[in-house]
Amino acid sequence: MTEIMLKDVDDVLLDRIGRIARRCGWDVSTALMHLLEQGLHAYEGNGELHFEGGEADVLQAAFEALSNVPDDPGFAMIGRPAEKSPFPR
């Protein structure tokens, strides 16, 4: 396997890589390999997301369920001034 060396990496990026490594129980080299692999997968399809297994079906079902939620003028007006109050002042 080819050795990877990172130069001139800012501290914020190093911290993010380190947090992922610790959270997953990996050393930094393993974390970098996983991050590179996942990043390549994201860009190989022109940046399009690809779902695995039934993930696409679940997401589609969620969209369909949300499209069936009726409009509710009460929730839509939260934080907005009423144009005309139905109650006299």
C-alpha positions as CSV (number, residue, x, y, z in Angstrom):
1,M,0.0,0.0,0.0
2,T,1.2,3.5,-0.8
3,E,2.1,5.8,2.1
4,I,0.1,9.0,2.3
5,M,1.7,12.1,3.7
6,L,-0.3,15.3,4.5
7,K,1.5,18.6,4.5
8,D,0.3,22.0,5.5
9,V,-3.0,20.8,6.9
10,D,-4.7,23.3,9.2
11,D,-5.4,22.5,12.8
12,V,-9.2,22.5,12.3
13,L,-9.0,19.8,9.7
14,L,-6.6,17.7,11.8
15,D,-8.9,18.0,14.8
16,R,-11.9,16.9,12.7
17,I,-10.0,13.9,11.4
18,G,-8.8,13.0,14.9
19,R,-12.4,13.2,16.3
20,I,-13.7,10.8,13.6
21,A,-10.8,8.4,14.2
22,R,-11.5,8.4,18.0
23,R,-15.2,8.0,17.6
24,C,-14.7,5.0,15.2
25,G,-11.9,3.5,17.2
26,W,-9.4,3.9,14.3
27,D,-5.9,5.2,14.1
28,V,-5.5,8.4,12.0
29,S,-4.2,6.5,9.0
30,T,-7.2,4.2,8.9
31,A,-9.5,7.2,9.4
32,L,-7.8,9.0,6.4
33,M,-8.3,6.0,4.2
34,H,-12.0,5.8,5.1
35,L,-12.5,9.5,4.6
36,L,-10.7,9.5,1.2
37,E,-12.8,6.5,0.1
38,Q,-16.1,8.1,1.1
39,G,-15.1,11.4,-0.4
40,L,-14.2,9.7,-3.7
41,H,-17.6,7.9,-3.7
42,A,-19.3,11.2,-3.3
43,Y,-17.5,12.8,-6.2
44,E,-17.4,9.8,-8.6
45,G,-21.1,10.3,-9.3
46,N,-20.7,14.1,-10.1
47,G,-21.4,14.8,-6.4
48,E,-24.8,13.0,-6.5
49,L,-25.8,11.0,-3.5
50,H,-26.3,7.3,-3.9
51,F,-28.3,5.3,-1.4
52,E,-27.8,1.7,-0.5
53,G,-30.3,-1.1,-0.1
54,G,-33.8,0.2,0.8
55,E,-32.6,3.7,1.8
56,A,-34.0,5.3,-1.4
57,D,-37.4,3.6,-0.9
58,V,-37.6,4.8,2.7
59,L,-36.7,8.3,1.7
60,Q,-39.3,8.3,-1.1
61,A,-41.9,7.0,1.3
62,A,-41.1,9.9,3.7
63,F,-41.4,12.4,0.9
64,E,-44.8,11.0,-0.1
65,A,-46.0,11.0,3.6
66,L,-44.9,14.7,3.9
67,S,-46.7,15.6,0.7
68,N,-50.0,14.4,2.2
69,V,-49.7,16.7,5.2
70,P,-52.5,19.2,4.9
71,D,-51.7,22.9,4.8
72,D,-52.4,24.4,8.2
73,P,-52.7,28.2,8.2
74,G,-52.2,28.2,12.0
75,F,-48.6,26.8,11.8
76,A,-47.9,28.8,8.6
77,M,-48.6,32.0,10.5
78,I,-46.2,31.4,13.5
79,G,-43.9,34.3,13.7
80,R,-45.7,36.4,11.1
81,P,-48.0,39.3,11.8
82,A,-51.6,38.7,11.0
83,E,-52.9,40.7,8.1
84,K,-56.3,41.2,9.7
85,S,-57.3,39.9,13.1
86,P,-60.6,38.1,13.3
87,F,-61.0,39.5,16.8
88,P,-61.9,43.1,17.5
89,R,-59.6,45.1,19.8
